[in-house]
């Protein structure tokens, strides 16, 4: 008997998940302007003040997300 595993939030492309990710990223990075986008089956963010990009990972953290830095950015967005 096969059981379908529920999708992880970071693999779910909905406006509600985008809002949760942006809220968690704003709290973590202490920045107001966070660009969140869904690409290649997962969520990514850009911190607009620096241009740094992060992949969004599911986490047991109370906010539900963790962020793995992919690029450092160039201090502008």
Backbone as XML, in Angstrom:
<?xml version="1.0"?>
<chain id="A" units="angstrom">
  <residue number="1" name="UNK">
    <atom name="N" x="0.840" y="-1.181" z="0.000"/>
    <atom name="CA" x="0.000" y="0.000" z="0.000"/>
    <atom name="C" x="0.885" y="1.244" z="0.000"/>
  </residue>
  <residue number="2" name="UNK">
    <atom name="N" x="0.784" y="2.045" z="-1.021"/>
    <atom name="CA" x="1.589" y="3.259" z="-1.141"/>
    <atom name="C" x="0.918" y="4.411" z="-0.418"/>
  </residue>
  <residue number="3" name="UNK">
    <atom name="N" x="1.733" y="5.175" z="0.263"/>
    <atom name="CA" x="1.210" y="6.376" z="0.912"/>
    <atom name="C" x="1.871" y="7.580" z="0.283"/>
  </residue>
  <residue number="4" name="UNK">
    <atom name="N" x="1.085" y="8.575" z="-0.002"/>
    <atom name="CA" x="1.618" y="9.805" z="-0.573"/>
    <atom name="C" x="2.110" y="10.697" z="0.551"/>
  </residue>
  <residue number="5" name="UNK">
    <atom name="N" x="3.360" y="11.058" z="0.444"/>
    <atom name="CA" x="3.931" y="11.975" z="1.423"/>
    <atom name="C" x="3.465" y="13.392" z="1.067"/>
  </residue>
  <residue number="6" name="UNK">
    <atom name="N" x="3.092" y="14.174" z="2.064"/>
    <atom name="CA" x="2.688" y="15.551" z="1.763"/>
    <atom name="C" x="3.895" y="16.351" z="1.275"/>
  </residue>
  <residue number="7" name="UNK">
    <atom name="N" x="3.632" y="17.315" z="0.428"/>
    <atom name="CA" x="4.696" y="18.191" z="-0.065"/>
    <atom name="C" x="5.253" y="19.031" z="1.078"/>
  </residue>
  <residue number="8" name="UNK">
    <atom name="N" x="6.531" y="19.292" z="1.004"/>
    <atom name="CA" x="7.141" y="20.233" z="1.928"/>
    <atom name="C" x="6.687" y="21.637" z="1.557"/>
  </residue>
  <residue number="9" name="UNK">
    <atom name="N" x="6.651" y="22.531" z="2.518"/>
    <atom name="CA" x="6.227" y="23.905" z="2.213"/>
    <atom name="C" x="7.135" y="24.549" z="1.178"/>
  </residue>
  <residue number="10" name="UNK">
    <atom name="N" x="8.428" y="24.233" z="1.225"/>
    <atom name="CA" x="9.352" y="24.853" z="0.272"/>
    <atom name="C" x="9.170" y="24.317" z="-1.141"/>
  </residue>
  <residue number="11" name="UNK">
    <atom name="N" x="8.363" y="23.287" z="-1.303"/>
    <atom name="CA" x="8.048" y="22.745" z="-2.627"/>
    <atom name="C" x="6.635" y="23.101" z="-3.063"/>
  </residue>
  <residue number="12" name="UNK">
    <atom name="N" x="5.965" y="23.956" z="-2.300"/>
    <atom name="CA" x="4.576" y="24.321" z="-2.555"/>
    <atom name="C" x="4.504" y="25.754" z="-3.074"/>
  </residue>
  <residue number="13" name="UNK">
    <atom name="N" x="4.058" y="25.898" z="-4.312"/>
    <atom name="CA" x="4.009" y="27.210" z="-4.959"/>
    <atom name="C" x="2.635" y="27.844" z="-4.788"/>
  </residue>
  <residue number="14" name="UNK">
    <atom name="N" x="2.430" y="28.463" z="-3.627"/>
    <atom name="CA" x="1.172" y="29.175" z="-3.377"/>
    <atom name="C" x="1.484" y="30.548" z="-2.787"/>
  </residue>
  <residue number="15" name="UNK">
    <atom name="N" x="0.544" y="31.450" z="-2.912"/>
    <atom name="CA" x="0.691" y="32.790" z="-2.352"/>
    <atom name="C" x="0.814" y="32.730" z="-0.824"/>
  </residue>
  <residue number="16" name="UNK">
    <atom name="N" x="0.087" y="31.819" z="-0.188"/>
    <atom name="CA" x="0.150" y="31.690" z="1.272"/>
    <atom name="C" x="1.548" y="31.291" z="1.735"/>
  </residue>
  <residue number="17" name="UNK">
    <atom name="N" x="2.186" y="30.364" z="1.037"/>
    <atom name="CA" x="3.543" y="29.947" z="1.396"/>
    <atom name="C" x="4.516" y="31.089" z="1.129"/>
  </residue>
  <residue number="18" name="UNK">
    <atom name="N" x="4.343" y="31.792" z="0.021"/>
    <atom name="CA" x="5.205" y="32.939" z="-0.273"/>
    <atom name="C" x="5.147" y="33.960" z="0.864"/>
  </residue>
  <residue number="19" name="UNK">
    <atom name="N" x="3.972" y="34.237" z="1.360"/>
    <atom name="CA" x="3.812" y="35.196" z="2.467"/>
    <atom name="C" x="4.531" y="34.720" z="3.723"/>
  </residue>
  <residue number="20" name="UNK">
    <atom name="N" x="4.420" y="33.416" z="4.032"/>
    <atom name="CA" x="5.094" y="32.859" z="5.210"/>
    <atom name="C" x="6.612" y="32.968" z="5.070"/>
  </residue>
  <residue number="21" name="UNK">
    <atom name="N" x="7.114" y="32.677" z="3.891"/>
    <atom name="CA" x="8.558" y="32.739" z="3.649"/>
    <atom name="C" x="9.055" y="34.174" z="3.773"/>
  </residue>
  <residue number="22" name="UNK">
    <atom name="N" x="8.354" y="35.103" z="3.169"/>
    <atom name="CA" x="8.774" y="36.513" z="3.249"/>
    <atom name="C" x="8.751" y="37.005" z="4.685"/>
  </residue>
  <residue number="23" name="UNK">
    <atom name="N" x="7.751" y="36.620" z="5.438"/>
    <atom name="CA" x="7.663" y="37.021" z="6.843"/>
    <atom name="C" x="8.830" y="36.446" z="7.651"/>
  </residue>
  <residue number="24" name="UNK">
    <atom name="N" x="9.134" y="35.168" z="7.445"/>
    <atom name="CA" x="10.244" y="34.525" z="8.154"/>
    <atom name="C" x="11.571" y="35.162" z="7.761"/>
  </residue>
  <residue number="25" name="UNK">
    <atom name="N" x="11.751" y="35.475" z="6.480"/>
    <atom name="CA" x="12.999" y="36.084" z="6.010"/>
    <atom name="C" x="13.149" y="37.506" z="6.556"/>
  </residue>
  <residue number="26" name="UNK">
    <atom name="N" x="12.069" y="38.249" z="6.615"/>
    <atom name="CA" x="12.136" y="39.608" z="7.172"/>
    <atom name="C" x="12.596" y="39.560" z="8.625"/>
  </residue>
  <residue number="27" name="UNK">
    <atom name="N" x="12.065" y="38.609" z="9.384"/>
    <atom name="CA" x="12.446" y="38.472" z="10.788"/>
    <atom name="C" x="13.905" y="38.039" z="10.931"/>
  </residue>
  <residue number="28" name="UNK">
    <atom name="N" x="14.342" y="37.107" z="10.112"/>
    <atom name="CA" x="15.716" y="36.601" z="10.216"/>
    <atom name="C" x="16.752" y="37.639" z="9.796"/>
  </residue>
  <residue number="29" name="UNK">
    <atom name="N" x="16.510" y="38.324" z="8.697"/>
    <atom name="CA" x="17.505" y="39.245" z="8.153"/>
    <atom name="C" x="17.285" y="40.694" z="8.584"/>
  </residue>
  <residue number="30" name="UNK">
    <atom name="N" x="16.233" y="40.941" z="9.347"/>
    <atom name="CA" x="15.918" y="42.289" z="9.832"/>
    <atom name="C" x="15.850" y="43.286" z="8.680"/>
  </residue>
  <residue number="31" name="UNK">
    <atom name="N" x="15.210" y="42.850" z="7.612"/>
    <atom name="CA" x="15.041" y="43.678" z="6.411"/>
    <atom name="C" x="13.585" y="43.669" z="6.004"/>
  </residue>
  <residue number="32" name="UNK">
    <atom name="N" x="13.122" y="44.782" z="5.503"/>
    <atom name="CA" x="11.734" y="44.886" z="5.076"/>
    <atom name="C" x="11.530" y="44.337" z="3.672"/>
  </residue>
  <residue number="33" name="UNK">
    <atom name="N" x="12.485" y="44.595" z="2.784"/>
    <atom name="CA" x="12.295" y="44.243" z="1.380"/>
    <atom name="C" x="12.994" y="42.928" z="1.044"/>
  </residue>
  <residue number="34" name="UNK">
    <atom name="N" x="12.177" y="41.909" z="0.900"/>
    <atom name="CA" x="12.622" y="40.561" z="0.556"/>
    <atom name="C" x="11.845" y="40.135" z="-0.682"/>
  </residue>
  <residue number="35" name="UNK">
    <atom name="N" x="12.562" y="39.718" z="-1.706"/>
    <atom name="CA" x="11.922" y="39.187" z="-2.915"/>
    <atom name="C" x="11.909" y="37.672" z="-2.795"/>
  </residue>
  <residue number="36" name="UNK">
    <atom name="N" x="10.742" y="37.066" z="-2.867"/>
    <atom name="CA" x="10.615" y="35.608" z="-2.804"/>
    <atom name="C" x="10.072" y="35.124" z="-4.141"/>
  </residue>
  <residue number="37" name="UNK">
    <atom name="N" x="10.708" y="34.087" z="-4.679"/>
    <atom name="CA" x="10.259" y="33.562" z="-5.963"/>
    <atom name="C" x="10.410" y="32.047" z="-6.001"/>
  </residue>
  <residue number="38" name="UNK">
    <atom name="N" x="9.534" y="31.410" z="-6.762"/>
    <atom name="CA" x="9.511" y="29.957" z="-6.897"/>
    <atom name="C" x="10.114" y="29.588" z="-8.244"/>
  </residue>
  <residue number="39" name="UNK">
    <atom name="N" x="11.172" y="28.789" z="-8.202"/>
    <atom name="CA" x="11.857" y="28.401" z="-9.425"/>
    <atom name="C" x="12.516" y="27.034" z="-9.211"/>
  </residue>
  <residue number="40" name="UNK">
    <atom name="N" x="12.494" y="26.198" z="-10.251"/>
    <atom name="CA" x="13.104" y="24.863" z="-10.194"/>
    <atom name="C" x="12.519" y="24.018" z="-9.065"/>
  </residue>
  <residue number="41" name="UNK">
    <atom name="N" x="11.236" y="24.203" z="-8.774"/>
    <atom name="CA" x="10.549" y="23.376" z="-7.787"/>
    <atom name="C" x="10.785" y="23.744" z="-6.342"/>
  </residue>
  <residue number="42" name="UNK">
    <atom name="N" x="11.355" y="24.916" z="-6.083"/>
    <atom name="CA" x="11.551" y="25.336" z="-4.696"/>
    <atom name="C" x="11.566" y="26.858" z="-4.606"/>
  </residue>
  <residue number="43" name="UNK">
    <atom name="N" x="11.509" y="27.358" z="-3.369"/>
    <atom name="CA" x="11.507" y="28.799" z="-3.124"/>
    <atom name="C" x="12.923" y="29.318" z="-2.935"/>
  </residue>
  <residue number="44" name="UNK">
    <atom name="N" x="13.119" y="30.568" z="-3.354"/>
    <atom name="CA" x="14.373" y="31.298" z="-3.227"/>
    <atom name="C" x="14.026" y="32.695" z="-2.753"/>
  </residue>
  <residue number="45" name="UNK">
    <atom name="N" x="14.964" y="33.347" z="-2.081"/>
    <atom name="CA" x="14.750" y="34.748" z="-1.707"/>
    <atom name="C" x="15.967" y="35.571" z="-2.098"/>
  </residue>
  <residue number="46" name="UNK">
    <atom name="N" x="15.720" y="36.856" z="-2.292"/>
    <atom name="CA" x="16.780" y="37.840" z="-2.463"/>
    <atom name="C" x="16.555" y="38.925" z="-1.418"/>
  </residue>
  <residue number="47" name="UNK">
    <atom name="N" x="17.595" y="39.245" z="-0.668"/>
    <atom name="CA" x="17.532" y="40.362" z="0.274"/>
    <atom name="C" x="17.842" y="41.609" z="-0.549"/>
  </residue>
  <residue number="48" name="UNK">
    <atom name="N" x="16.855" y="42.449" z="-0.742"/>
    <atom name="CA" x="16.977" y="43.565" z="-1.681"/>
    <atom name="C" x="18.051" y="44.575" z="-1.296"/>
  </residue>
  <residue number="49" name="UNK">
    <atom name="N" x="18.321" y="44.759" z="-0.029"/>
    <atom name="CA" x="19.326" y="45.744" z="0.380"/>
    <atom name="C" x="20.734" y="45.346" z="-0.036"/>
  </residue>
  <residue number="50" name="UNK">
    <atom name="N" x="20.997" y="44.039" z="-0.157"/>
    <atom name="CA" x="22.347" y="43.576" z="-0.463"/>
    <atom name="C" x="22.435" y="42.818" z="-1.778"/>
  </residue>
  <residue number="51" name="UNK">
    <atom name="N" x="21.327" y="42.267" z="-2.246"/>
    <atom name="CA" x="21.331" y="41.427" z="-3.435"/>
    <atom name="C" x="21.691" y="39.983" z="-3.141"/>
  </residue>
  <residue number="52" name="UNK">
    <atom name="N" x="21.958" y="39.642" z="-1.880"/>
    <atom name="CA" x="22.298" y="38.271" z="-1.504"/>
    <atom name="C" x="21.104" y="37.358" z="-1.755"/>
  </residue>
  <residue number="53" name="UNK">
    <atom name="N" x="21.386" y="36.160" z="-2.279"/>
    <atom name="CA" x="20.323" y="35.197" z="-2.562"/>
    <atom name="C" x="20.482" y="33.959" z="-1.687"/>
  </residue>
  <residue number="54" name="UNK">
    <atom name="N" x="19.327" y="33.400" z="-1.326"/>
    <atom name="CA" x="19.281" y="32.236" z="-0.447"/>
    <atom name="C" x="18.270" y="31.230" z="-0.987"/>
  </residue>
  <residue number="55" name="UNK">
    <atom name="N" x="18.582" y="29.946" z="-0.813"/>
    <atom name="CA" x="17.558" y="28.935" z="-1.056"/>
    <atom name="C" x="16.797" y="28.775" z="0.251"/>
  </residue>
  <residue number="56" name="UNK">
    <atom name="N" x="15.519" y="28.492" z="0.159"/>
    <atom name="CA" x="14.672" y="28.345" z="1.331"/>
    <atom name="C" x="14.552" y="26.852" z="1.640"/>
  </residue>
  <residue number="57" name="UNK">
    <atom name="N" x="14.824" y="26.493" z="2.902"/>
    <atom name="CA" x="14.772" y="25.100" z="3.336"/>
    <atom name="C" x="13.726" y="24.965" z="4.437"/>
  </residue>
  <residue number="58" name="UNK">
    <atom name="N" x="13.034" y="23.829" z="4.451"/>
    <atom name="CA" x="12.122" y="23.556" z="5.557"/>
    <atom name="C" x="12.954" y="23.302" z="6.808"/>
  </residue>
  <residue number="59" name="UNK">
    <atom name="N" x="12.431" y="23.707" z="7.949"/>
    <atom name="CA" x="13.174" y="23.609" z="9.199"/>
    <atom name="C" x="12.230" y="23.328" z="10.357"/>
  </residue>
  <residue number="60" name="UNK">
    <atom name="N" x="12.792" y="22.796" z="11.429"/>
    <atom name="CA" x="11.998" y="22.606" z="12.648"/>
    <atom name="C" x="12.002" y="23.872" z="13.491"/>
  </residue>
  <residue number="61" name="UNK">
    <atom name="N" x="12.692" y="24.906" z="13.021"/>
    <atom name="CA" x="12.692" y="26.212" z="13.676"/>
    <atom name="C" x="11.248" y="26.687" z="13.814"/>
  </residue>
  <residue number="62" name="UNK">
    <atom name="N" x="10.918" y="27.447" z="14.845"/>
    <atom name="CA" x="9.530" y="27.916" z="15.009"/>
    <atom name="C" x="8.947" y="28.625" z="13.786"/>
  </residue>
  <residue number="63" name="UNK">
    <atom name="N" x="9.787" y="29.317" z="13.003"/>
    <atom name="CA" x="9.264" y="29.997" z="11.809"/>
    <atom name="C" x="8.990" y="28.994" z="10.691"/>
  </residue>
  <residue number="64" name="UNK">
    <atom name="N" x="9.593" y="27.792" z="10.763"/>
    <atom name="CA" x="9.346" y="26.750" z="9.771"/>
    <atom name="C" x="10.312" y="26.749" z="8.595"/>
  </residue>
  <residue number="65" name="UNK">
    <atom name="N" x="11.220" y="27.728" z="8.546"/>
    <atom name="CA" x="12.130" y="27.839" z="7.410"/>
    <atom name="C" x="13.550" y="28.143" z="7.863"/>
  </residue>
  <residue number="66" name="UNK">
    <atom name="N" x="14.495" y="27.747" z="7.023"/>
    <atom name="CA" x="15.887" y="28.130" z="7.179"/>
    <atom name="C" x="16.344" y="28.635" z="5.815"/>
  </residue>
  <residue number="67" name="UNK">
    <atom name="N" x="17.446" y="29.364" z="5.779"/>
    <atom name="CA" x="17.893" y="29.993" z="4.544"/>
    <atom name="C" x="19.369" y="29.678" z="4.319"/>
  </residue>
  <residue number="68" name="UNK">
    <atom name="N" x="19.667" y="29.073" z="3.171"/>
    <atom name="CA" x="21.038" y="28.727" z="2.822"/>
    <atom name="C" x="21.549" y="29.729" z="1.791"/>
  </residue>
  <residue number="69" name="UNK">
    <atom name="N" x="22.602" y="30.454" z="2.149"/>
    <atom name="CA" x="23.115" y="31.496" z="1.258"/>
    <atom name="C" x="23.742" y="30.881" z="0.013"/>
  </residue>
  <residue number="70" name="UNK">
    <atom name="N" x="23.341" y="31.418" z="-1.141"/>
    <atom name="CA" x="23.845" y="30.959" z="-2.429"/>
    <atom name="C" x="24.815" y="31.983" z="-3.018"/>
  </residue>
  <residue number="71" name="UNK">
    <atom name="N" x="24.455" y="33.266" z="-2.964"/>
    <atom name="CA" x="25.338" y="34.336" z="-3.440"/>
    <atom name="C" x="25.411" y="35.431" z="-2.392"/>
  </residue>
  <residue number="72" name="UNK">
    <atom name="N" x="26.518" y="36.147" z="-2.386"/>
    <atom name="CA" x="26.715" y="37.218" z="-1.412"/>
    <atom name="C" x="26.015" y="38.513" z="-1.798"/>
  </residue>
  <residue number="73" name="UNK">
    <atom name="N" x="25.834" y="38.738" z="-3.074"/>
    <atom name="CA" x="25.213" y="39.978" z="-3.515"/>
    <atom name="C" x="26.236" y="41.061" z="-3.721"/>
  </residue>
  <residue number="74" name="UNK">
    <atom name="N" x="25.757" y="42.227" z="-4.130"/>
    <atom name="CA" x="26.649" y="43.334" z="-4.440"/>
    <atom name="C" x="26.244" y="44.617" z="-3.732"/>
  </residue>
  <residue number="75" name="UNK">
    <atom name="N" x="25.547" y="44.481" z="-2.614"/>
    <atom name="CA" x="25.132" y="45.625" z="-1.801"/>
    <atom name="C" x="24.102" y="46.511" z="-2.468"/>
  </residue>
  <residue number="76" name="UNK">
    <atom name="N" x="23.365" y="46.011" z="-3.460"/>
    <atom name="CA" x="22.297" y="46.791" z="-4.070"/>
    <atom name="C" x="21.223" y="45.853" z="-4.607"/>
  </residue>
  <residue number="77" name="UNK">
    <atom name="N" x="20.072" y="46.401" z="-4.832"/>
    <atom name="CA" x="18.984" y="45.611" z="-5.397"/>
    <atom name="C" x="18.102" y="46.512" z="-6.228"/>
  </residue>
</chain>
